[in-house]
Amino acid sequence: MADVVQDVVQDLIQLTGYTEKDAAVLRQYAAHTAPWEEAITQAFYDMLYGYGRTAAVFRDGERPAREQTLRHWYRVVSGGQIDDQFWRWQWFVGLIHIPRHVTNPFMLGAMSRVQQIFLSQCLATLPVDEAANLFTSFKRVTDVIAGLIAEGYFESYIRAMERMSGQSRTLIDRMVQMEVESMVEESRPAKK
């Protein structure tokens, strides 16, 4: 699985434009962005707990523990502490989202909200050019993260199916391809 993670990281880095310079920008502003941790954490979980469909994924009384996880994640990201171990952690998040029914739309919506809050804080506390530079670095890294979580979810789901069924990935991929071709034909708009 390590090769798959590495390939996905490389694809996402290439496509988003993320570089080590982005991590350096985040490290440069880490002291400035550290106080935003609590506002981001509270807004994030207020949003999730305030929407019935996302609130349903949580167990009674677990919010403090989940908030601690987000605080830790924010410190690592906003501190620019991005390395191979961090990328593997984000892939793992996709796996643990499966049994909790944290779908990719939930995750992508929540990541978008974190990005919006971060942008608001940047614009409120920095000159526009600095705010744009800092936010762009944060956006790139969080886009890579979102892609890793989504692909980790998908690949882990398929891997679980492969292990449970005893069927090879090649066979599963071929069966899916055949079914998708049928679905595409069924879904095509009728010609006028």
Secondary structure as UniProt FT lines:
FT   HELIX           2..16
FT   HELIX           20..28
FT   HELIX           30..33
FT   HELIX           34..36
FT   HELIX           37..50
FT   HELIX           52..55
FT   TURN            56..57
FT   TURN            60..61
FT   HELIX           63..78
FT   TURN            79..80
FT   HELIX           84..100
FT   HELIX           104..125
FT   HELIX           128..165
FT   HELIX           169..187
//
